[in-house]
């Protein structure tokens, strides 16, 4: 498990989780346009600003 803080909220997520997964687990909505899990990790559009 990985411990982290998002918006001052301490959470734990499984190893290998993305920041988008972590935010989702924490109930923190992040707008996203191009995130396709297991397809590409470049995220070049920066729509999510993560």
N, C-alpha and C positions, 0 to 999 in steps of 0.2 A: 504494500500500500504506500502511496505517496501522500504526504501532508502538504497542503498549500492554503493560501488565502486568496480569495477573490472578493473584492468589494468589502474587505474587512471581515469576511465570513470564513472561518476555518473549516476546511473539509478534508476528507480522505478519499482518494480514488485509487482504483487498481493500477498497478504498474502497466505502462504502455498506453494509458489513457491520453487523449489529446486535451488541449485546453478547452476545446469546444465540448468534449465529453464531460469534463470536470464542471464547467459552467452549467451544463444541463442537469447534472446530478445535484448541484447546489440550488437549482431552481432559478438561475440567473439567465434571463433571456439575452442572447446576443444575435442581432440580425446577421444573416448569412445568405449569400447568393450562390456561391460556387463550391461549397464544401461537399465533397463526395467521398465518404469514408472508403479507404482502401484503394482509391483511384490515383490521387495526386496529393502530395503534401506541400506543394509550392505556395498555393494561396495567393497568386499574383494579383488578383483584383483588389484586395484590401478592403472589400466591402464590409468585412466583420471588424476590421481595425484591431485585430488581436495579434 
